[in-house]
Structures are given as C-alpha cells and as structure tokens.
Amino acid sequence: MAEKVKVTLIKSLHGQLANIVASARGLGLRRIRHTVTVADTPENRGMINTAVHLLKVEKA
C-alpha cells in the first residue's frame, strides 16, 4: 500500500505566483485550513515543494 501524506493549506494563495496556486489547487486544496490526504508520489511531492511555504505536511 502506498504511503499517504496529509496536507493542510495554512496561508492564503492570494498574491502568489500562478504556478504556486496551480500546485495547491492540483493537490485539491481549496481554502485556508482545508486538509487533504494524497499519495506520497514524486508528482505530489513536487507540487508540495512548490508551495511548501503555505502548507503543513504530515504523515497520514
């Protein structure tokens, strides 16, 4: 079974670069304090690393 990662948006996307907003939306995050559980894949890790300054990441 694949590892899971719990990702929470803790800061606003307002004023961020388009690729950062796209990465957060691609992870399924919609609003502040919204939490999603995603698979720990290289693709998802890349999106997390792009917006890491806005996110809280935990093992699920």
PDBQT receptor file of N, H, CA, C and O in Angstrom, charges set to zero:
ATOM      1  N   MET A   1       0.842  -1.190   0.000  1.00  0.00    +0.000 N 
ATOM      2  CA  MET A   1       0.000   0.000   0.000  1.00  0.00    +0.000 C 
ATOM      3  C   MET A   1       0.884   1.248   0.000  1.00  0.00    +0.000 C 
ATOM      4  O   MET A   1       1.884   1.315   0.714  1.00  0.00    +0.000 OA
ATOM      5  N   ALA A   2       0.505   2.212  -0.794  1.00  0.00    +0.000 N 
ATOM      6  H   ALA A   2      -0.308   2.157  -1.374  1.00  0.00    +0.000 HD
ATOM      7  CA  ALA A   2       1.301   3.436  -0.938  1.00  0.00    +0.000 C 
ATOM      8  C   ALA A   2       1.210   4.304   0.317  1.00  0.00    +0.000 C 
ATOM      9  O   ALA A   2       0.183   4.339   0.996  1.00  0.00    +0.000 OA
ATOM     10  N   GLU A   3       2.288   4.987   0.601  1.00  0.00    +0.000 N 
ATOM     11  H   GLU A   3       3.122   4.958   0.050  1.00  0.00    +0.000 HD
ATOM     12  CA  GLU A   3       2.306   5.926   1.725  1.00  0.00    +0.000 C 
ATOM     13  C   GLU A   3       1.370   7.090   1.440  1.00  0.00    +0.000 C 
ATOM     14  O   GLU A   3       1.167   7.466   0.286  1.00  0.00    +0.000 OA
ATOM     15  N   LYS A   4       0.807   7.653   2.485  1.00  0.00    +0.000 N 
ATOM     16  H   LYS A   4       0.972   7.348   3.423  1.00  0.00    +0.000 HD
ATOM     17  CA  LYS A   4      -0.095   8.793   2.350  1.00  0.00    +0.000 C 
ATOM     18  C   LYS A   4       0.493   9.985   3.098  1.00  0.00    +0.000 C 
ATOM     19  O   LYS A   4       1.219   9.823   4.079  1.00  0.00    +0.000 OA
ATOM     20  N   VAL A   5       0.170  11.174   2.622  1.00  0.00    +0.000 N 
ATOM     21  H   VAL A   5      -0.420  11.306   1.825  1.00  0.00    +0.000 HD
ATOM     22  CA  VAL A   5       0.618  12.410   3.243  1.00  0.00    +0.000 C 
ATOM     23  C   VAL A   5      -0.602  13.297   3.440  1.00  0.00    +0.000 C 
ATOM     24  O   VAL A   5      -1.426  13.446   2.537  1.00  0.00    +0.000 OA
ATOM     25  N   LYS A   6      -0.710  13.883   4.627  1.00  0.00    +0.000 N 
ATOM     26  H   LYS A   6      -0.041  13.762   5.361  1.00  0.00    +0.000 HD
ATOM     27  CA  LYS A   6      -1.808  14.802   4.928  1.00  0.00    +0.000 C 
ATOM     28  C   LYS A   6      -1.290  16.226   4.733  1.00  0.00    +0.000 C 
ATOM     29  O   LYS A   6      -0.311  16.628   5.360  1.00  0.00    +0.000 OA
ATOM     30  N   VAL A   7      -1.954  16.985   3.860  1.00  0.00    +0.000 N 
ATOM     31  H   VAL A   7      -2.750  16.659   3.350  1.00  0.00    +0.000 HD
ATOM     32  CA  VAL A   7      -1.513  18.334   3.501  1.00  0.00    +0.000 C 
ATOM     33  C   VAL A   7      -2.605  19.330   3.872  1.00  0.00    +0.000 C 
ATOM     34  O   VAL A   7      -3.771  19.137   3.525  1.00  0.00    +0.000 OA
ATOM     35  N   THR A   8      -2.226  20.402   4.583  1.00  0.00    +0.000 N 
ATOM     36  H   THR A   8      -1.279  20.559   4.865  1.00  0.00    +0.000 HD
ATOM     37  CA  THR A   8      -3.169  21.435   5.009  1.00  0.00    +0.000 C 
ATOM     38  C   THR A   8      -2.685  22.784   4.509  1.00  0.00    +0.000 C 
ATOM     39  O   THR A   8      -1.509  23.120   4.654  1.00  0.00    +0.000 OA
ATOM     40  N   LEU A   9      -3.593  23.564   3.918  1.00  0.00    +0.000 N 
ATOM     41  H   LEU A   9      -4.548  23.292   3.800  1.00  0.00    +0.000 HD
ATOM     42  CA  LEU A   9      -3.277  24.923   3.487  1.00  0.00    +0.000 C 
ATOM     43  C   LEU A   9      -3.390  25.831   4.706  1.00  0.00    +0.000 C 
ATOM     44  O   LEU A   9      -4.466  25.952   5.292  1.00  0.00    +0.000 OA
ATOM     45  N   ILE A  10      -2.273  26.477   5.096  1.00  0.00    +0.000 N 
ATOM     46  H   ILE A  10      -1.399  26.379   4.620  1.00  0.00    +0.000 HD
ATOM     47  CA  ILE A  10      -2.299  27.306   6.298  1.00  0.00    +0.000 C 
ATOM     48  C   ILE A  10      -2.185  28.799   6.004  1.00  0.00    +0.000 C 
ATOM     49  O   ILE A  10      -2.434  29.626   6.880  1.00  0.00    +0.000 OA
ATOM     50  N   LYS A  11      -1.812  29.142   4.781  1.00  0.00    +0.000 N 
ATOM     51  H   LYS A  11      -1.609  28.470   4.069  1.00  0.00    +0.000 HD
ATOM     52  CA  LYS A  11      -1.729  30.548   4.397  1.00  0.00    +0.000 C 
ATOM     53  C   LYS A  11      -2.470  30.754   3.091  1.00  0.00    +0.000 C 
ATOM     54  O   LYS A  11      -2.697  29.804   2.342  1.00  0.00    +0.000 OA
ATOM     55  N   SER A  12      -2.847  31.996   2.817  1.00  0.00    +0.000 N 
ATOM     56  H   SER A  12      -2.663  32.767   3.426  1.00  0.00    +0.000 HD
ATOM     57  CA  SER A  12      -3.648  32.328   1.641  1.00  0.00    +0.000 C 
ATOM     58  C   SER A  12      -2.847  32.185   0.347  1.00  0.00    +0.000 C 
ATOM     59  O   SER A  12      -1.630  32.364   0.322  1.00  0.00    +0.000 OA
ATOM     60  N   LEU A  13      -3.567  31.857  -0.720  1.00  0.00    +0.000 N 
ATOM     61  H   LEU A  13      -4.556  31.712  -0.699  1.00  0.00    +0.000 HD
ATOM     62  CA  LEU A  13      -2.969  31.784  -2.053  1.00  0.00    +0.000 C 
ATOM     63  C   LEU A  13      -2.990  33.141  -2.742  1.00  0.00    +0.000 C 
ATOM     64  O   LEU A  13      -2.391  33.307  -3.804  1.00  0.00    +0.000 OA
ATOM     65  N   HIS A  14      -3.666  34.095  -2.156  1.00  0.00    +0.000 N 
ATOM     66  H   HIS A  14      -4.153  33.960  -1.293  1.00  0.00    +0.000 HD
ATOM     67  CA  HIS A  14      -3.793  35.417  -2.764  1.00  0.00    +0.000 C 
ATOM     68  C   HIS A  14      -2.421  36.068  -2.939  1.00  0.00    +0.000 C 
ATOM     69  O   HIS A  14      -1.638  36.141  -1.991  1.00  0.00    +0.000 OA
ATOM     70  N   GLY A  15      -2.138  36.534  -4.140  1.00  0.00    +0.000 N 
ATOM     71  H   GLY A  15      -2.774  36.474  -4.909  1.00  0.00    +0.000 HD
ATOM     72  CA  GLY A  15      -0.880  37.221  -4.421  1.00  0.00    +0.000 C 
ATOM     73  C   GLY A  15       0.272  36.305  -4.763  1.00  0.00    +0.000 C 
ATOM     74  O   GLY A  15       1.379  36.784  -5.007  1.00  0.00    +0.000 OA
ATOM     75  N   GLN A  16       0.048  34.990  -4.788  1.00  0.00    +0.000 N 
ATOM     76  H   GLN A  16      -0.851  34.600  -4.590  1.00  0.00    +0.000 HD
ATOM     77  CA  GLN A  16       1.115  34.043  -5.114  1.00  0.00    +0.000 C 
ATOM     78  C   GLN A  16       1.241  33.902  -6.635  1.00  0.00    +0.000 C 
ATOM     79  O   GLN A  16       0.323  34.241  -7.382  1.00  0.00    +0.000 OA
ATOM     80  N   LEU A  17       2.373  33.407  -7.069  1.00  0.00    +0.000 N 
ATOM     81  H   LEU A  17       3.120  33.132  -6.463  1.00  0.00    +0.000 HD
ATOM     82  CA  LEU A  17       2.589  33.151  -8.489  1.00  0.00    +0.000 C 
ATOM     83  C   LEU A  17       1.608  32.085  -8.991  1.00  0.00    +0.000 C 
ATOM     84  O   LEU A  17       1.146  31.242  -8.222  1.00  0.00    +0.000 OA
ATOM     85  N   ALA A  18       1.305  32.135 -10.267  1.00  0.00    +0.000 N 
ATOM     86  H   ALA A  18       1.681  32.820 -10.891  1.00  0.00    +0.000 HD
ATOM     87  CA  ALA A  18       0.316  31.231 -10.856  1.00  0.00    +0.000 C 
ATOM     88  C   ALA A  18       0.700  29.758 -10.685  1.00  0.00    +0.000 C 
ATOM     89  O   ALA A  18      -0.172  28.918 -10.461  1.00  0.00    +0.000 OA
ATOM     90  N   ASN A  19       1.994  29.435 -10.787  1.00  0.00    +0.000 N 
ATOM     91  H   ASN A  19       2.702  30.118 -10.969  1.00  0.00    +0.000 HD
ATOM     92  CA  ASN A  19       2.380  28.032 -10.649  1.00  0.00    +0.000 C 
ATOM     93  C   ASN A  19       2.210  27.528  -9.215  1.00  0.00    +0.000 C 
ATOM     94  O   ASN A  19       1.955  26.342  -9.009  1.00  0.00    +0.000 OA
ATOM     95  N   ILE A  20       2.345  28.409  -8.220  1.00  0.00    +0.000 N 
ATOM     96  H   ILE A  20       2.552  29.373  -8.387  1.00  0.00    +0.000 HD
ATOM     97  CA  ILE A  20       2.135  28.030  -6.822  1.00  0.00    +0.000 C 
ATOM     98  C   ILE A  20       0.654  27.779  -6.574  1.00  0.00    +0.000 C 
ATOM     99  O   ILE A  20       0.290  26.797  -5.927  1.00  0.00    +0.000 OA
ATOM    100  N   VAL A  21      -0.198  28.658  -7.083  1.00  0.00    +0.000 N 
ATOM    101  H   VAL A  21       0.098  29.456  -7.609  1.00  0.00    +0.000 HD
ATOM    102  CA  VAL A  21      -1.647  28.492  -6.948  1.00  0.00    +0.000 C 
ATOM    103  C   VAL A  21      -2.085  27.209  -7.652  1.00  0.00    +0.000 C 
ATOM    104  O   VAL A  21      -2.907  26.462  -7.120  1.00  0.00    +0.000 OA
ATOM    105  N   ALA A  22      -1.549  26.948  -8.831  1.00  0.00    +0.000 N 
ATOM    106  H   ALA A  22      -0.881  27.555  -9.263  1.00  0.00    +0.000 HD
ATOM    107  CA  ALA A  22      -1.904  25.749  -9.585  1.00  0.00    +0.000 C 
ATOM    108  C   ALA A  22      -1.484  24.479  -8.840  1.00  0.00    +0.000 C 
ATOM    109  O   ALA A  22      -2.199  23.477  -8.869  1.00  0.00    +0.000 OA
ATOM    110  N   SER A  23      -0.343  24.520  -8.184  1.00  0.00    +0.000 N 
ATOM    111  H   SER A  23       0.237  25.334  -8.161  1.00  0.00    +0.000 HD
ATOM    112  CA  SER A  23       0.116  23.359  -7.424  1.00  0.00    +0.000 C 
ATOM    113  C   SER A  23      -0.800  23.080  -6.241  1.00  0.00    +0.000 C 
ATOM    114  O   SER A  23      -1.146  21.927  -5.984  1.00  0.00    +0.000 OA
ATOM    115  N   ALA A  24      -1.195  24.119  -5.521  1.00  0.00    +0.000 N 
ATOM    116  H   ALA A  24      -0.914  25.056  -5.730  1.00  0.00    +0.000 HD
ATOM    117  CA  ALA A  24      -2.104  23.944  -4.383  1.00  0.00    +0.000 C 
ATOM    118  C   ALA A  24      -3.455  23.421  -4.858  1.00  0.00    +0.000 C 
ATOM    119  O   ALA A  24      -4.027  22.525  -4.237  1.00  0.00    +0.000 OA
ATOM    120  N   ARG A  25      -3.964  23.971  -5.948  1.00  0.00    +0.000 N 
ATOM    121  H   ARG A  25      -3.500  24.699  -6.452  1.00  0.00    +0.000 HD
ATOM    122  CA  ARG A  25      -5.242  23.501  -6.499  1.00  0.00    +0.000 C 
ATOM    123  C   ARG A  25      -5.117  22.064  -7.005  1.00  0.00    +0.000 C 
ATOM    124  O   ARG A  25      -6.048  21.271  -6.867  1.00  0.00    +0.000 OA
ATOM    125  N   GLY A  26      -3.973  21.735  -7.585  1.00  0.00    +0.000 N 
ATOM    126  H   GLY A  26      -3.217  22.379  -7.697  1.00  0.00    +0.000 HD
ATOM    127  CA  GLY A  26      -3.736  20.379  -8.073  1.00  0.00    +0.000 C 
ATOM    128  C   GLY A  26      -3.717  19.347  -6.964  1.00  0.00    +0.000 C 
ATOM    129  O   GLY A  26      -4.068  18.187  -7.179  1.00  0.00    +0.000 OA
ATOM    130  N   LEU A  27      -3.306  19.768  -5.775  1.00  0.00    +0.000 N 
ATOM    131  H   LEU A  27      -3.020  20.711  -5.600  1.00  0.00    +0.000 HD
ATOM    132  CA  LEU A  27      -3.351  18.887  -4.610  1.00  0.00    +0.000 C 
ATOM    133  C   LEU A  27      -4.765  18.750  -4.059  1.00  0.00    +0.000 C 
ATOM    134  O   LEU A  27      -5.029  17.879  -3.230  1.00  0.00    +0.000 OA
ATOM    135  N   GLY A  28      -5.673  19.604  -4.516  1.00  0.00    +0.000 N 
ATOM    136  H   GLY A  28      -5.459  20.311  -5.190  1.00  0.00    +0.000 HD
ATOM    137  CA  GLY A  28      -7.059  19.539  -4.058  1.00  0.00    +0.000 C 
ATOM    138  C   GLY A  28      -7.386  20.510  -2.944  1.00  0.00    +0.000 C 
ATOM    139  O   GLY A  28      -8.453  20.420  -2.336  1.00  0.00    +0.000 OA
ATOM    140  N   LEU A  29      -6.478  21.445  -2.666  1.00  0.00    +0.000 N 
ATOM    141  H   LEU A  29      -5.611  21.518  -3.160  1.00  0.00    +0.000 HD
ATOM    142  CA  LEU A  29      -6.700  22.409  -1.587  1.00  0.00    +0.000 C 
ATOM    143  C   LEU A  29      -7.527  23.580  -2.098  1.00  0.00    +0.000 C 
ATOM    144  O   LEU A  29      -7.227  24.142  -3.152  1.00  0.00    +0.000 OA
ATOM    145  N   ARG A  30      -8.563  23.947  -1.357  1.00  0.00    +0.000 N 
ATOM    146  H   ARG A  30      -8.807  23.490  -0.502  1.00  0.00    +0.000 HD
ATOM    147  CA  ARG A  30      -9.490  24.975  -1.804  1.00  0.00    +0.000 C 
ATOM    148  C   ARG A  30      -9.438  26.245  -0.963  1.00  0.00    +0.000 C 
ATOM    149  O   ARG A  30      -9.533  27.345  -1.507  1.00  0.00    +0.000 OA
ATOM    150  N   ARG A  31      -9.290  26.115   0.337  1.00  0.00    +0.000 N 
ATOM    151  H   ARG A  31      -9.213  25.221   0.779  1.00  0.00    +0.000 HD
ATOM    152  CA  ARG A  31      -9.352  27.280   1.228  1.00  0.00    +0.000 C 
ATOM    153  C   ARG A  31      -8.425  27.058   2.424  1.00  0.00    +0.000 C 
ATOM    154  O   ARG A  31      -7.930  25.952   2.642  1.00  0.00    +0.000 OA
ATOM    155  N   ILE A  32      -8.200  28.110   3.186  1.00  0.00    +0.000 N 
ATOM    156  H   ILE A  32      -8.601  29.009   3.009  1.00  0.00    +0.000 HD
ATOM    157  CA  ILE A  32      -7.337  28.027   4.360  1.00  0.00    +0.000 C 
ATOM    158  C   ILE A  32      -7.925  27.019   5.351  1.00  0.00    +0.000 C 
ATOM    159  O   ILE A  32      -9.139  26.966   5.547  1.00  0.00    +0.000 OA
ATOM    160  N   ARG A  33      -7.065  26.233   5.963  1.00  0.00    +0.000 N 
ATOM    161  H   ARG A  33      -6.079  26.276   5.804  1.00  0.00    +0.000 HD
ATOM    162  CA  ARG A  33      -7.386  25.150   6.897  1.00  0.00    +0.000 C 
ATOM    163  C   ARG A  33      -8.075  23.961   6.240  1.00  0.00    +0.000 C 
ATOM    164  O   ARG A  33      -8.627  23.108   6.935  1.00  0.00    +0.000 OA
ATOM    165  N   HIS A  34      -8.051  23.892   4.906  1.00  0.00    +0.000 N 
ATOM    166  H   HIS A  34      -7.603  24.585   4.341  1.00  0.00    +0.000 HD
ATOM    167  CA  HIS A  34      -8.580  22.725   4.192  1.00  0.00    +0.000 C 
ATOM    168  C   HIS A  34      -7.487  21.666   4.171  1.00  0.00    +0.000 C 
ATOM    169  O   HIS A  34      -6.344  21.960   3.824  1.00  0.00    +0.000 OA
ATOM    170  N   THR A  35      -7.834  20.428   4.542  1.00  0.00    +0.000 N 
ATOM    171  H   THR A  35      -8.763  20.189   4.824  1.00  0.00    +0.000 HD
ATOM    172  CA  THR A  35      -6.869  19.339   4.611  1.00  0.00    +0.000 C 
ATOM    173  C   THR A  35      -7.256  18.248   3.630  1.00  0.00    +0.000 C 
ATOM    174  O   THR A  35      -8.427  17.883   3.526  1.00  0.00    +0.000 OA
ATOM    175  N   VAL A  36      -6.273  17.730   2.913  1.00  0.00    +0.000 N 
ATOM    176  H   VAL A  36      -5.321  18.026   2.998  1.00  0.00    +0.000 HD
ATOM    177  CA  VAL A  36      -6.482  16.598   2.012  1.00  0.00    +0.000 C 
ATOM    178  C   VAL A  36      -5.409  15.548   2.286  1.00  0.00    +0.000 C 
ATOM    179  O   VAL A  36      -4.325  15.863   2.777  1.00  0.00    +0.000 OA
ATOM    180  N   THR A  37      -5.727  14.306   1.962  1.00  0.00    +0.000 N 
ATOM    181  H   THR A  37      -6.608  14.051   1.563  1.00  0.00    +0.000 HD
ATOM    182  CA  THR A  37      -4.766  13.213   2.056  1.00  0.00    +0.000 C 
ATOM    183  C   THR A  37      -4.445  12.760   0.645  1.00  0.00    +0.000 C 
ATOM    184  O   THR A  37      -5.338  12.394  -0.120  1.00  0.00    +0.000 OA
ATOM    185  N   VAL A  38      -3.166  12.787   0.306  1.00  0.00    +0.000 N 
ATOM    186  H   VAL A  38      -2.441  13.084   0.927  1.00  0.00    +0.000 HD
ATOM    187  CA  VAL A  38      -2.729  12.410  -1.038  1.00  0.00    +0.000 C 
ATOM    188  C   VAL A  38      -1.651  11.338  -0.937  1.00  0.00    +0.000 C 
ATOM    189  O   VAL A  38      -1.013  11.178   0.104  1.00  0.00    +0.000 OA
ATOM    190  N   ALA A  39      -1.458  10.615  -2.023  1.00  0.00    +0.000 N 
ATOM    191  H   ALA A  39      -1.976  10.746  -2.868  1.00  0.00    +0.000 HD
ATOM    192  CA  ALA A  39      -0.400   9.604  -2.081  1.00  0.00    +0.000 C 
ATOM    193  C   ALA A  39       0.964  10.295  -2.088  1.00  0.00    +0.000 C 
ATOM    194  O   ALA A  39       1.123  11.379  -2.649  1.00  0.00    +0.000 OA
ATOM    195  N   ASP A  40       1.930   9.653  -1.462  1.00  0.00    +0.000 N 
ATOM    196  H   ASP A  40       1.800   8.772  -1.007  1.00  0.00    +0.000 HD
ATOM    197  CA  ASP A  40       3.286  10.211  -1.398  1.00  0.00    +0.000 C 
ATOM    198  C   ASP A  40       4.062   9.776  -2.642  1.00  0.00    +0.000 C 
ATOM    199  O   ASP A  40       4.899   8.876  -2.583  1.00  0.00    +0.000 OA
ATOM    200  N   THR A  41       3.766  10.436  -3.778  1.00  0.00    +0.000 N 
ATOM    201  H   THR A  41       3.085  11.167  -3.826  1.00  0.00    +0.000 HD
ATOM    202  CA  THR A  41       4.415  10.128  -5.050  1.00  0.00    +0.000 C 
ATOM    203  C   THR A  41       5.356  11.279  -5.417  1.00  0.00    +0.000 C 
ATOM    204  O   THR A  41       5.229  12.371  -4.863  1.00  0.00    +0.000 OA
ATOM    205  N   PRO A  42       6.287  11.058  -6.331  1.00  0.00    +0.000 N 
ATOM    206  CA  PRO A  42       7.172  12.146  -6.757  1.00  0.00    +0.000 C 
ATOM    207  C   PRO A  42       6.405  13.334  -7.350  1.00  0.00    +0.000 C 
ATOM    208  O   PRO A  42       6.812  14.484  -7.181  1.00  0.00    +0.000 OA
ATOM    209  N   GLU A  43       5.298  13.055  -8.042  1.00  0.00    +0.000 N 
ATOM    210  H   GLU A  43       4.967  12.122  -8.179  1.00  0.00    +0.000 HD
ATOM    211  CA  GLU A  43       4.494  14.134  -8.629  1.00  0.00    +0.000 C 
ATOM    212  C   GLU A  43       3.872  15.008  -7.549  1.00  0.00    +0.000 C 
ATOM    213  O   GLU A  43       3.929  16.236  -7.627  1.00  0.00    +0.000 OA
ATOM    214  N   ASN A  44       3.275  14.373  -6.537  1.00  0.00    +0.000 N 
ATOM    215  H   ASN A  44       3.229  13.376  -6.473  1.00  0.00    +0.000 HD
ATOM    216  CA  ASN A  44       2.667  15.137  -5.447  1.00  0.00    +0.000 C 
ATOM    217  C   ASN A  44       3.727  15.835  -4.608  1.00  0.00    +0.000 C 
ATOM    218  O   ASN A  44       3.502  16.954  -4.146  1.00  0.00    +0.000 OA
ATOM    219  N   ARG A  45       4.877  15.201  -4.403  1.00  0.00    +0.000 N 
ATOM    220  H   ARG A  45       5.059  14.293  -4.778  1.00  0.00    +0.000 HD
ATOM    221  CA  ARG A  45       5.957  15.837  -3.655  1.00  0.00    +0.000 C 
ATOM    222  C   ARG A  45       6.446  17.100  -4.369  1.00  0.00    +0.000 C 
ATOM    223  O   ARG A  45       6.786  18.087  -3.717  1.00  0.00    +0.000 OA
ATOM    224  N   GLY A  46       6.481  17.074  -5.700  1.00  0.00    +0.000 N 
ATOM    225  H   GLY A  46       6.204  16.272  -6.230  1.00  0.00    +0.000 HD
ATOM    226  CA  GLY A  46       6.882  18.257  -6.457  1.00  0.00    +0.000 C 
ATOM    227  C   GLY A  46       5.915  19.404  -6.247  1.00  0.00    +0.000 C 
ATOM    228  O   GLY A  46       6.337  20.550  -6.091  1.00  0.00    +0.000 OA
ATOM    229  N   MET A  47       4.597  19.107  -6.241  1.00  0.00    +0.000 N 
ATOM    230  H   MET A  47       4.254  18.176  -6.368  1.00  0.00    +0.000 HD
ATOM    231  CA  MET A  47       3.600  20.151  -6.002  1.00  0.00    +0.000 C 
ATOM    232  C   MET A  47       3.691  20.672  -4.570  1.00  0.00    +0.000 C 
ATOM    233  O   MET A  47       3.532  21.869  -4.331  1.00  0.00    +0.000 OA
ATOM    234  N   ILE A  48       3.946  19.773  -3.621  1.00  0.00    +0.000 N 
ATOM    235  H   ILE A  48       4.075  18.800  -3.815  1.00  0.00    +0.000 HD
ATOM    236  CA  ILE A  48       4.099  20.185  -2.219  1.00  0.00    +0.000 C 
ATOM    237  C   ILE A  48       5.323  21.086  -2.071  1.00  0.00    +0.000 C 
ATOM    238  O   ILE A  48       5.258  22.109  -1.390  1.00  0.00    +0.000 OA
ATOM    239  N   ASN A  49       6.441  20.714  -2.705  1.00  0.00    +0.000 N 
ATOM    240  H   ASN A  49       6.494  19.883  -3.258  1.00  0.00    +0.000 HD
ATOM    241  CA  ASN A  49       7.661  21.516  -2.596  1.00  0.00    +0.000 C 
ATOM    242  C   ASN A  49       7.507  22.895  -3.216  1.00  0.00    +0.000 C 
ATOM    243  O   ASN A  49       8.140  23.849  -2.763  1.00  0.00    +0.000 OA
ATOM    244  N   THR A  50       6.675  23.015  -4.245  1.00  0.00    +0.000 N 
ATOM    245  H   THR A  50       6.161  22.240  -4.613  1.00  0.00    +0.000 HD
ATOM    246  CA  THR A  50       6.444  24.314  -4.879  1.00  0.00    +0.000 C 
ATOM    247  C   THR A  50       5.757  25.279  -3.916  1.00  0.00    +0.000 C 
ATOM    248  O   THR A  50       6.077  26.467  -3.892  1.00  0.00    +0.000 OA
ATOM    249  N   ALA A  51       4.819  24.772  -3.125  1.00  0.00    +0.000 N 
ATOM    250  H   ALA A  51       4.559  23.806  -3.144  1.00  0.00    +0.000 HD
ATOM    251  CA  ALA A  51       4.022  25.632  -2.247  1.00  0.00    +0.000 C 
ATOM    252  C   ALA A  51       4.299  25.361  -0.771  1.00  0.00    +0.000 C 
ATOM    253  O   ALA A  51       3.444  25.628   0.073  1.00  0.00    +0.000 OA
ATOM    254  N   VAL A  52       5.468  24.840  -0.450  1.00  0.00    +0.000 N 
ATOM    255  H   VAL A  52       6.163  24.623  -1.136  1.00  0.00    +0.000 HD
ATOM    256  CA  VAL A  52       5.761  24.398   0.920  1.00  0.00    +0.000 C 
ATOM    257  C   VAL A  52       5.636  25.527   1.950  1.00  0.00    +0.000 C 
ATOM    258  O   VAL A  52       5.320  25.260   3.109  1.00  0.00    +0.000 OA
ATOM    259  N   HIS A  53       5.874  26.765   1.555  1.00  0.00    +0.000 N 
ATOM    260  H   HIS A  53       6.131  26.982   0.613  1.00  0.00    +0.000 HD
ATOM    261  CA  HIS A  53       5.787  27.887   2.491  1.00  0.00    +0.000 C 
ATOM    262  C   HIS A  53       4.351  28.236   2.876  1.00  0.00    +0.000 C 
ATOM    263  O   HIS A  53       4.131  29.066   3.758  1.00  0.00    +0.000 OA
ATOM    264  N   LEU A  54       3.373  27.607   2.219  1.00  0.00    +0.000 N 
ATOM    265  H   LEU A  54       3.552  26.932   1.503  1.00  0.00    +0.000 HD
ATOM    266  CA  LEU A  54       1.954  27.842   2.513  1.00  0.00    +0.000 C 
ATOM    267  C   LEU A  54       1.285  26.637   3.149  1.00  0.00    +0.000 C 
ATOM    268  O   LEU A  54       0.116  26.708   3.528  1.00  0.00    +0.000 OA
ATOM    269  N   LEU A  55       2.009  25.533   3.270  1.00  0.00    +0.000 N 
ATOM    270  H   LEU A  55       2.959  25.476   2.962  1.00  0.00    +0.000 HD
ATOM    271  CA  LEU A  55       1.409  24.264   3.659  1.00  0.00    +0.000 C 
ATOM    272  C   LEU A  55       1.967  23.715   4.959  1.00  0.00    +0.000 C 
ATOM    273  O   LEU A  55       3.065  24.068   5.389  1.00  0.00    +0.000 OA
ATOM    274  N   LYS A  56       1.171  22.832   5.581  1.00  0.00    +0.000 N 
ATOM    275  H   LYS A  56       0.279  22.545   5.232  1.00  0.00    +0.000 HD
ATOM    276  CA  LYS A  56       1.639  21.993   6.686  1.00  0.00    +0.000 C 
ATOM    277  C   LYS A  56       1.520  20.563   6.187  1.00  0.00    +0.000 C 
ATOM    278  O   LYS A  56       0.450  20.155   5.734  1.00  0.00    +0.000 OA
ATOM    279  N   VAL A  57       2.606  19.792   6.262  1.00  0.00    +0.000 N 
ATOM    280  H   VAL A  57       3.475  20.124   6.630  1.00  0.00    +0.000 HD
ATOM    281  CA  VAL A  57       2.641  18.428   5.729  1.00  0.00    +0.000 C 
ATOM    282  C   VAL A  57       2.905  17.466   6.869  1.00  0.00    +0.000 C 
ATOM    283  O   VAL A  57       3.823  17.663   7.664  1.00  0.00    +0.000 OA
ATOM    284  N   GLU A  58       2.075  16.403   6.942  1.00  0.00    +0.000 N 
ATOM    285  H   GLU A  58       1.329  16.243   6.296  1.00  0.00    +0.000 HD
ATOM    286  CA  GLU A  58       2.214  15.385   7.975  1.00  0.00    +0.000 C 
ATOM    287  C   GLU A  58       2.067  14.009   7.353  1.00  0.00    +0.000 C 
ATOM    288  O   GLU A  58       1.413  13.857   6.321  1.00  0.00    +0.000 OA
ATOM    289  N   LYS A  59       2.667  13.011   7.971  1.00  0.00    +0.000 N 
ATOM    290  H   LYS A  59       3.197  13.134   8.809  1.00  0.00    +0.000 HD
ATOM    291  CA  LYS A  59       2.431  11.618   7.546  1.00  0.00    +0.000 C 
ATOM    292  C   LYS A  59       1.016  11.246   7.956  1.00  0.00    +0.000 C 
ATOM    293  O   LYS A  59       0.556  11.610   9.038  1.00  0.00    +0.000 OA
ATOM    294  N   ALA A  60       0.327  10.518   7.081  1.00  0.00    +0.000 N 
ATOM    295  H   ALA A  60       0.700  10.222   6.201  1.00  0.00    +0.000 HD
ATOM    296  CA  ALA A  60      -1.057  10.133   7.392  1.00  0.00    +0.000 C 
ATOM    297  C   ALA A  60      -1.140   8.695   7.817  1.00  0.00    +0.000 C 
ATOM    298  O   ALA A  60      -2.227   8.201   8.117  1.00  0.00    +0.000 OA
TER     299      ALA A  60
